[in-house]
Amino acid sequence: MYCNYCGKVIQDDANVCAYCGKRVGAVLARKKLVRPRANRKIAGVCAGFAEYFDLDVTLVRLLWLIVAVMTGVGLLAYPIAWIVMPDQPEIRSLPAGQQLTTP
Ligand SMILES: [Zn+2]
Protein backbone atom coordinates (compact mmCIF):
# COMPACT_ATOMS: atom_id res chain seq x y z
CA MET A 1 0.00 0.00 0.00
CA TYR A 2 0.96 3.65 -0.21
CA CYS A 3 1.56 6.07 2.64
CA ASN A 4 -1.19 8.69 2.77
CA TYR A 5 1.28 11.36 3.78
CA CYS A 6 4.39 10.96 1.67
CA GLY A 7 3.07 8.63 -1.05
CA LYS A 8 5.89 6.11 -0.78
CA VAL A 9 5.25 2.36 -1.04
CA ILE A 10 5.20 0.71 2.39
CA GLN A 11 4.45 -2.75 3.78
CA ASP A 12 0.78 -3.71 3.68
CA ASP A 13 0.69 -4.49 7.40
CA ALA A 14 2.71 -1.47 8.45
CA ASN A 15 1.28 0.74 11.18
CA VAL A 16 3.88 3.45 10.84
CA CYS A 17 5.37 4.75 7.60
CA ALA A 18 9.07 3.91 7.49
CA TYR A 19 9.80 7.07 5.51
CA CYS A 20 7.92 9.90 7.22
CA GLY A 21 7.05 8.20 10.54
CA LYS A 22 3.31 8.95 10.29
CA ARG A 23 0.85 6.38 11.55
CA VAL A 24 -0.90 4.82 8.60
CA GLY A 25 -2.52 1.69 10.07
CA ALA A 26 -4.67 3.66 12.49
CA VAL A 27 -5.46 6.58 10.21
CA LEU A 28 -9.19 6.01 10.39
CA ALA A 29 -9.17 5.52 14.16
CA ARG A 30 -7.17 8.70 14.50
CA LYS A 31 -10.15 10.88 13.76
CA LYS A 32 -12.23 9.67 16.70
CA LEU A 33 -12.24 11.87 19.75
CA VAL A 34 -10.95 9.47 22.36
CA ARG A 35 -8.66 9.60 25.35
CA PRO A 36 -5.37 7.97 24.32
CA ARG A 37 -3.94 5.40 26.70
CA ALA A 38 -0.46 6.79 26.25
CA ASN A 39 0.65 10.36 26.80
CA ARG A 40 -1.82 11.12 29.61
CA LYS A 41 -1.28 13.70 32.31
CA ILE A 42 -4.61 13.44 34.12
CA ALA A 43 -7.27 11.67 32.08
CA GLY A 44 -5.92 12.11 28.56
CA VAL A 45 -8.53 14.68 27.58
CA CYS A 46 -5.99 17.18 26.25
CA ALA A 47 -4.04 14.41 24.51
CA GLY A 48 -7.29 13.31 22.85
CA PHE A 49 -8.05 16.79 21.58
CA ALA A 50 -4.45 17.16 20.41
CA GLU A 51 -4.70 13.93 18.40
CA TYR A 52 -8.09 14.86 17.00
CA PHE A 53 -7.06 18.30 15.83
CA ASP A 54 -3.47 17.29 14.96
CA LEU A 55 -2.07 19.77 17.43
CA ASP A 56 0.78 19.63 19.89
CA VAL A 57 -0.47 18.23 23.18
CA THR A 58 1.49 20.84 25.13
CA LEU A 59 -0.22 23.58 23.15
CA VAL A 60 -3.64 22.10 23.90
CA ARG A 61 -2.85 21.86 27.62
CA LEU A 62 -1.59 25.44 27.61
CA LEU A 63 -4.67 26.71 25.80
CA TRP A 64 -6.96 24.72 28.08
CA LEU A 65 -5.20 26.10 31.14
CA ILE A 66 -5.40 29.69 29.87
CA VAL A 67 -9.09 29.33 29.05
CA ALA A 68 -9.71 27.68 32.41
CA VAL A 69 -8.01 30.47 34.33
CA MET A 70 -9.53 33.29 32.27
CA THR A 71 -13.10 32.05 32.04
CA GLY A 72 -13.46 29.08 34.37
CA VAL A 73 -15.01 27.13 31.51
CA GLY A 74 -12.08 24.73 31.27
CA LEU A 75 -12.46 23.75 34.90
CA LEU A 76 -15.98 22.55 34.15
CA ALA A 77 -15.23 21.26 30.66
CA TYR A 78 -12.42 18.97 31.71
CA PRO A 79 -14.43 16.62 33.93
CA ILE A 80 -17.28 16.72 31.41
CA ALA A 81 -14.93 15.76 28.58
CA TRP A 82 -13.42 13.11 30.86
CA ILE A 83 -16.84 11.52 31.30
CA VAL A 84 -18.02 11.96 27.71
CA MET A 85 -14.90 10.95 25.81
CA PRO A 86 -14.45 7.18 25.54
CA ASP A 87 -11.17 5.44 26.24
CA GLN A 88 -9.13 4.72 23.16
CA PRO A 89 -9.79 1.12 22.14
CA GLU A 90 -6.86 -1.28 22.17
CA ILE A 91 -5.61 -1.03 18.59
CA ARG A 92 -4.00 -4.47 18.69
CA SER A 93 -7.32 -6.19 19.48
CA LEU A 94 -8.99 -4.83 16.35
CA PRO A 95 -9.22 -7.12 13.32
CA ALA A 96 -6.99 -5.99 10.48
CA GLY A 97 -8.68 -3.66 8.03
CA GLN A 98 -11.66 -2.91 10.24
CA GLN A 99 -13.03 0.54 9.57
CA LEU A 100 -13.89 2.64 12.57
CA THR A 101 -15.49 5.53 10.76
CA THR A 102 -19.22 6.01 10.87
CA PRO A 103 -20.96 6.95 7.63
ZN1 LIG B 1 5.01 8.31 4.71
Backbone and ligand atoms as CSV (ligand in chain L), in Angstrom:
chain,resi,resn,atom,element,x,y,z
A,1,MET,N,N,0.841,-1.196,0.000
A,1,MET,CA,C,0.000,0.000,0.000
A,1,MET,C,C,0.876,1.247,0.000
A,2,TYR,N,N,0.223,2.394,-0.156
A,2,TYR,CA,C,0.957,3.650,-0.212
A,2,TYR,C,C,0.693,4.464,1.059
A,3,CYS,N,N,1.710,5.176,1.489
A,3,CYS,CA,C,1.560,6.075,2.635
A,3,CYS,C,C,0.680,7.247,2.228
A,4,ASN,N,N,-0.281,7.585,3.080
A,4,ASN,CA,C,-1.193,8.689,2.772
A,4,ASN,C,C,-0.515,10.050,2.869
A,5,TYR,N,N,0.645,10.067,3.504
A,5,TYR,CA,C,1.276,11.357,3.783
A,5,TYR,C,C,2.394,11.680,2.812
A,6,CYS,N,N,3.257,10.678,2.546
A,6,CYS,CA,C,4.386,10.957,1.665
A,6,CYS,C,C,4.278,10.224,0.336
A,7,GLY,N,N,3.321,9.271,0.226
A,7,GLY,CA,C,3.070,8.625,-1.050
A,7,GLY,C,C,4.014,7.494,-1.408
A,8,LYS,N,N,4.942,7.179,-0.493
A,8,LYS,CA,C,5.893,6.107,-0.776
A,8,LYS,C,C,5.235,4.740,-0.529
A,9,VAL,N,N,5.760,3.715,-1.207
A,9,VAL,CA,C,5.248,2.360,-1.041
A,9,VAL,C,C,5.752,1.792,0.279
A,10,ILE,N,N,4.825,1.296,1.101
A,10,ILE,CA,C,5.203,0.708,2.387
A,10,ILE,C,C,4.565,-0.655,2.520
A,11,GLN,N,N,4.993,-1.423,3.534
A,11,GLN,CA,C,4.446,-2.750,3.782
A,11,GLN,C,C,2.941,-2.673,4.012
A,12,ASP,N,N,2.230,-3.700,3.546
A,12,ASP,CA,C,0.780,-3.715,3.678
A,12,ASP,C,C,0.321,-3.730,5.132
A,13,ASP,N,N,1.107,-4.382,6.009
A,13,ASP,CA,C,0.689,-4.494,7.398
A,13,ASP,C,C,1.375,-3.454,8.293
A,14,ALA,N,N,1.991,-2.477,7.672
A,14,ALA,CA,C,2.706,-1.470,8.453
A,14,ALA,C,C,1.727,-0.555,9.191
A,15,ASN,N,N,2.063,-0.220,10.415
A,15,ASN,CA,C,1.276,0.744,11.182
A,15,ASN,C,C,1.873,2.141,11.107
A,16,VAL,N,N,3.176,2.173,10.904
A,16,VAL,CA,C,3.883,3.447,10.836
A,16,VAL,C,C,4.686,3.485,9.543
A,17,CYS,N,N,4.607,4.601,8.842
A,17,CYS,CA,C,5.370,4.748,7.605
A,17,CYS,C,C,6.856,4.792,7.931
A,18,ALA,N,N,7.642,3.979,7.232
A,18,ALA,CA,C,9.074,3.912,7.495
A,18,ALA,C,C,9.782,5.162,6.986
A,19,TYR,N,N,9.143,5.915,6.112
A,19,TYR,CA,C,9.800,7.068,5.505
A,19,TYR,C,C,9.523,8.371,6.245
A,20,CYS,N,N,8.246,8.622,6.581
A,20,CYS,CA,C,7.925,9.896,7.220
A,20,CYS,C,C,7.509,9.711,8.675
A,21,GLY,N,N,7.328,8.444,9.137
A,21,GLY,CA,C,7.045,8.203,10.542
A,21,GLY,C,C,5.599,8.425,10.944
A,22,LYS,N,N,4.723,8.736,9.975
A,22,LYS,CA,C,3.314,8.945,10.292
A,22,LYS,C,C,2.613,7.608,10.493
A,23,ARG,N,N,1.636,7.591,11.363
A,23,ARG,CA,C,0.846,6.385,11.547
A,23,ARG,C,C,-0.073,6.206,10.356
A,24,VAL,N,N,-0.040,5.054,9.748
A,24,VAL,CA,C,-0.905,4.817,8.597
A,24,VAL,C,C,-1.941,3.736,8.888
A,25,GLY,N,N,-1.600,2.786,9.761
A,25,GLY,CA,C,-2.522,1.689,10.070
A,25,GLY,C,C,-3.742,2.161,10.831
A,26,ALA,N,N,-3.581,3.199,11.634
A,26,ALA,CA,C,-4.665,3.663,12.485
A,26,ALA,C,C,-5.184,5.018,12.023
A,27,VAL,N,N,-5.057,5.271,10.740
A,27,VAL,CA,C,-5.456,6.578,10.211
A,27,VAL,C,C,-6.941,6.847,10.459
A,28,LEU,N,N,-7.755,5.814,10.236
A,28,LEU,CA,C,-9.189,6.008,10.394
A,28,LEU,C,C,-9.559,6.183,11.861
A,29,ALA,N,N,-8.884,5.423,12.729
A,29,ALA,CA,C,-9.166,5.516,14.162
A,29,ALA,C,C,-8.718,6.854,14.724
A,30,ARG,N,N,-7.734,7.444,14.057
A,30,ARG,CA,C,-7.167,8.703,14.500
A,30,ARG,C,C,-8.212,9.800,14.647
A,31,LYS,N,N,-9.233,9.763,13.806
A,31,LYS,CA,C,-10.155,10.884,13.761
A,31,LYS,C,C,-11.323,10.731,14.738
A,32,LYS,N,N,-11.218,9.769,15.647
A,32,LYS,CA,C,-12.225,9.673,16.695
A,32,LYS,C,C,-11.723,10.427,17.915
A,33,LEU,N,N,-12.625,11.126,18.557
A,33,LEU,CA,C,-12.237,11.871,19.747
A,33,LEU,C,C,-12.240,10.923,20.942
A,34,VAL,N,N,-11.076,10.412,21.250
A,34,VAL,CA,C,-10.953,9.470,22.363
A,34,VAL,C,C,-9.806,9.906,23.261
A,35,ARG,N,N,-9.758,9.305,24.443
A,35,ARG,CA,C,-8.657,9.596,25.355
A,35,ARG,C,C,-7.567,8.551,25.164
A,36,PRO,N,N,-6.440,8.939,24.580
A,36,PRO,CA,C,-5.369,7.967,24.318
A,36,PRO,C,C,-4.862,7.343,25.611
A,37,ARG,N,N,-4.452,6.085,25.506
A,37,ARG,CA,C,-3.943,5.397,26.698
A,37,ARG,C,C,-2.541,5.865,27.034
A,38,ALA,N,N,-1.800,6.266,26.012
A,38,ALA,CA,C,-0.457,6.793,26.254
A,38,ALA,C,C,-0.527,8.311,26.321
A,39,ASN,N,N,0.506,8.907,26.854
A,39,ASN,CA,C,0.647,10.361,26.797
A,39,ASN,C,C,-0.355,11.104,27.678
A,40,ARG,N,N,-0.846,10.469,28.739
A,40,ARG,CA,C,-1.816,11.119,29.611
A,40,ARG,C,C,-1.126,11.897,30.716
A,41,LYS,N,N,-1.724,13.014,31.102
A,41,LYS,CA,C,-1.280,13.697,32.309
A,41,LYS,C,C,-2.296,13.437,33.426
A,42,ILE,N,N,-3.563,13.701,33.137
A,42,ILE,CA,C,-4.614,13.441,34.122
A,42,ILE,C,C,-5.528,12.340,33.594
A,43,ALA,N,N,-6.348,12.675,32.623
A,43,ALA,CA,C,-7.270,11.675,32.085
A,43,ALA,C,C,-7.083,11.492,30.579
A,44,GLY,N,N,-6.155,12.236,29.985
A,44,GLY,CA,C,-5.917,12.106,28.557
A,44,GLY,C,C,-6.848,12.950,27.701
A,45,VAL,N,N,-7.591,13.853,28.334
A,45,VAL,CA,C,-8.528,14.681,27.583
A,45,VAL,C,C,-7.781,15.591,26.612
A,46,CYS,N,N,-6.758,16.276,27.106
A,46,CYS,CA,C,-5.993,17.178,26.248
A,46,CYS,C,C,-5.261,16.408,25.151
A,47,ALA,N,N,-4.729,15.240,25.505
A,47,ALA,CA,C,-4.041,14.410,24.509
A,47,ALA,C,C,-5.021,13.975,23.419
A,48,GLY,N,N,-6.259,13.699,23.809
A,48,GLY,CA,C,-7.288,13.309,22.854
A,48,GLY,C,C,-7.620,14.426,21.888
A,49,PHE,N,N,-7.772,15.638,22.437
A,49,PHE,CA,C,-8.050,16.789,21.579
A,49,PHE,C,C,-6.862,17.074,20.665
A,50,ALA,N,N,-5.660,16.918,21.205
A,50,ALA,CA,C,-4.454,17.157,20.409
A,50,ALA,C,C,-4.386,16.198,19.226
A,51,GLU,N,N,-4.715,14.915,19.474
A,51,GLU,CA,C,-4.702,13.929,18.395
A,51,GLU,C,C,-5.778,14.244,17.372
A,52,TYR,N,N,-6.955,14.634,17.880
A,52,TYR,CA,C,-8.087,14.861,16.997
A,52,TYR,C,C,-7.824,16.039,16.064
A,53,PHE,N,N,-7.287,17.098,16.625
A,53,PHE,CA,C,-7.062,18.302,15.828
A,53,PHE,C,C,-5.646,18.387,15.272
A,54,ASP,N,N,-4.846,17.306,15.461
A,54,ASP,CA,C,-3.473,17.287,14.959
A,54,ASP,C,C,-2.640,18.432,15.515
A,55,LEU,N,N,-2.816,18.704,16.797
A,55,LEU,CA,C,-2.066,19.774,17.435
A,55,LEU,C,C,-1.075,19.191,18.430
A,56,ASP,N,N,-0.164,20.040,18.863
A,56,ASP,CA,C,0.782,19.628,19.892
A,56,ASP,C,C,0.049,19.539,21.220
A,57,VAL,N,N,0.274,18.440,21.942
A,57,VAL,CA,C,-0.465,18.228,23.183
A,57,VAL,C,C,-0.137,19.303,24.215
A,58,THR,N,N,1.091,19.773,24.196
A,58,THR,CA,C,1.486,20.838,25.125
A,58,THR,C,C,0.712,22.116,24.844
A,59,LEU,N,N,0.522,22.398,23.562
A,59,LEU,CA,C,-0.218,23.582,23.146
A,59,LEU,C,C,-1.667,23.481,23.617
A,60,VAL,N,N,-2.255,22.300,23.477
A,60,VAL,CA,C,-3.641,22.099,23.897
A,60,VAL,C,C,-3.772,22.296,25.409
A,61,ARG,N,N,-2.826,21.718,26.157
A,61,ARG,CA,C,-2.852,21.859,27.619
A,61,ARG,C,C,-2.721,23.327,28.019
A,62,LEU,N,N,-1.829,24.023,27.322
A,62,LEU,CA,C,-1.588,25.437,27.607
A,62,LEU,C,C,-2.851,26.250,27.328
A,63,LEU,N,N,-3.448,26.005,26.164
A,63,LEU,CA,C,-4.671,26.715,25.799
A,63,LEU,C,C,-5.787,26.410,26.792
A,64,TRP,N,N,-5.909,25.142,27.152
A,64,TRP,CA,C,-6.959,24.722,28.078
A,64,TRP,C,C,-6.775,25.431,29.420
A,65,LEU,N,N,-5.525,25.483,29.863
A,65,LEU,CA,C,-5.201,26.104,31.140
A,65,LEU,C,C,-5.524,27.597,31.107
A,66,ILE,N,N,-5.143,28.251,30.002
A,66,ILE,CA,C,-5.403,29.686,29.872
A,66,ILE,C,C,-6.902,29.953,29.885
A,67,VAL,N,N,-7.639,29.167,29.106
A,67,VAL,CA,C,-9.094,29.331,29.050
A,67,VAL,C,C,-9.713,29.062,30.421
A,68,ALA,N,N,-9.176,28.041,31.100
A,68,ALA,CA,C,-9.706,27.678,32.411
A,68,ALA,C,C,-9.507,28.804,33.416
A,69,VAL,N,N,-8.327,29.398,33.378
A,69,VAL,CA,C,-8.010,30.470,34.326
A,69,VAL,C,C,-8.792,31.737,33.987
A,70,MET,N,N,-8.882,32.046,32.701
A,70,MET,CA,C,-9.525,33.287,32.272
A,70,MET,C,C,-11.044,33.230,32.435
A,71,THR,N,N,-11.641,32.109,32.095
A,71,THR,CA,C,-13.097,32.049,32.040
A,71,THR,C,C,-13.702,31.067,33.036
A,72,GLY,N,N,-12.915,30.099,33.481
A,72,GLY,CA,C,-13.463,29.080,34.367
A,72,GLY,C,C,-14.159,27.959,33.618
A,73,VAL,N,N,-14.314,28.149,32.300
A,73,VAL,CA,C,-15.014,27.130,31.506
A,73,VAL,C,C,-14.234,25.822,31.476
A,74,GLY,N,N,-12.907,25.928,31.351
A,74,GLY,CA,C,-12.077,24.734,31.268
A,74,GLY,C,C,-12.166,23.861,32.503
A,75,LEU,N,N,-12.360,24.509,33.651
A,75,LEU,CA,C,-12.464,23.754,34.899
A,75,LEU,C,C,-13.696,22.851,34.888
A,76,LEU,N,N,-14.757,23.343,34.262
A,76,LEU,CA,C,-15.980,22.552,34.148
A,76,LEU,C,C,-15.891,21.576,32.986
A,77,ALA,N,N,-15.252,22.055,31.883
A,77,ALA,CA,C,-15.231,21.265,30.656
A,77,ALA,C,C,-14.367,20.019,30.800
A,78,TYR,N,N,-13.317,20.122,31.603
A,78,TYR,CA,C,-12.415,18.969,31.706
A,78,TYR,C,C,-13.107,17.721,32.260
A,79,PRO,N,N,-13.745,17.827,33.440
A,79,PRO,CA,C,-14.435,16.619,33.934
A,79,PRO,C,C,-15.561,16.159,33.022
A,80,ILE,N,N,-16.213,17.109,32.337
A,80,ILE,CA,C,-17.280,16.725,31.407
A,80,ILE,C,C,-16.686,15.936,30.242
A,81,ALA,N,N,-15.587,16.457,29.682
A,81,ALA,CA,C,-14.927,15.758,28.580
A,81,ALA,C,C,-14.411,14.395,29.040
A,82,TRP,N,N,-13.935,14.347,30.263
A,82,TRP,CA,C,-13.422,13.106,30.857
A,82,TRP,C,C,-14.514,12.034,30.852
A,83,ILE,N,N,-15.715,12.465,31.225
A,83,ILE,CA,C,-16.836,11.522,31.300
A,83,ILE,C,C,-17.324,11.147,29.901
A,84,VAL,N,N,-17.408,12.161,29.025
A,84,VAL,CA,C,-18.025,11.959,27.711
A,84,VAL,C,C,-17.099,11.219,26.749
A,85,MET,N,N,-15.822,11.546,26.771
A,85,MET,CA,C,-14.898,10.953,25.813
A,85,MET,C,C,-14.582,9.510,26.186
A,86,PRO,N,N,-14.749,8.590,25.242
A,86,PRO,CA,C,-14.447,7.183,25.543
A,86,PRO,C,C,-12.949,6.938,25.587
A,87,ASP,N,N,-12.564,5.871,26.269
A,87,ASP,CA,C,-11.171,5.440,26.241
A,87,ASP,C,C,-10.826,4.980,24.842
A,88,GLN,N,N,-9.590,5.225,24.447
A,88,GLN,CA,C,-9.133,4.717,23.165
A,88,GLN,C,C,-9.179,3.193,23.187
A,89,PRO,N,N,-9.777,2.590,22.173
A,89,PRO,CA,C,-9.792,1.121,22.138
A,89,PRO,C,C,-8.393,0.581,21.929
A,90,GLU,N,N,-8.149,-0.637,22.399
A,90,GLU,CA,C,-6.856,-1.281,22.173
A,90,GLU,C,C,-6.717,-1.563,20.689
A,91,ILE,N,N,-5.755,-0.900,20.038
A,91,ILE,CA,C,-5.615,-1.032,18.592
A,91,ILE,C,C,-5.270,-2.470,18.213
A,92,ARG,N,N,-4.466,-3.133,19.041
A,92,ARG,CA,C,-4.000,-4.470,18.695
A,92,ARG,C,C,-5.147,-5.485,18.652
A,93,SER,N,N,-6.228,-5.221,19.404
A,93,SER,CA,C,-7.316,-6.189,19.476
A,93,SER,C,C,-8.276,-6.064,18.294
A,94,LEU,N,N,-8.094,-5.016,17.476
A,94,LEU,CA,C,-8.987,-4.829,16.345
A,94,LEU,C,C,-8.574,-5.737,15.184
A,95,PRO,N,N,-9.546,-6.331,14.516
A,95,PRO,CA,C,-9.218,-7.123,13.325
A,95,PRO,C,C,-8.605,-6.234,12.248
A,96,ALA,N,N,-7.674,-6.774,11.507
A,96,ALA,CA,C,-6.989,-5.990,10.481
A,96,ALA,C,C,-7.979,-5.477,9.446
A,97,GLY,N,N,-7.854,-4.229,9.089
A,97,GLY,CA,C,-8.678,-3.660,8.033
A,97,GLY,C,C,-10.038,-3.203,8.486
A,98,GLN,N,N,-10.341,-3.354,9.763
A,98,GLN,CA,C,-11.665,-2.908,10.236
A,98,GLN,C,C,-11.748,-1.389,10.165
A,99,GLN,N,N,-12.849,-0.898,9.679
A,99,GLN,CA,C,-13.034,0.539,9.566
A,99,GLN,C,C,-13.813,1.048,10.774
A,100,LEU,N,N,-13.280,2.112,11.353
A,100,LEU,CA,C,-13.889,2.640,12.575
A,100,LEU,C,C,-14.739,3.873,12.299
A,101,THR,N,N,-14.740,4.320,11.078
A,101,THR,CA,C,-15.494,5.527,10.762
A,101,THR,C,C,-16.981,5.201,10.665
A,102,THR,N,N,-17.786,6.154,11.036
A,102,THR,CA,C,-19.222,6.012,10.874
A,102,THR,C,C,-19.629,6.799,9.635
A,103,PRO,N,N,-20.582,6.307,8.882
A,103,PRO,CA,C,-20.956,6.952,7.630
A,103,PRO,C,C,-21.559,8.346,7.845
L,1,ZN,ZN,ZN,5.008,8.308,4.706
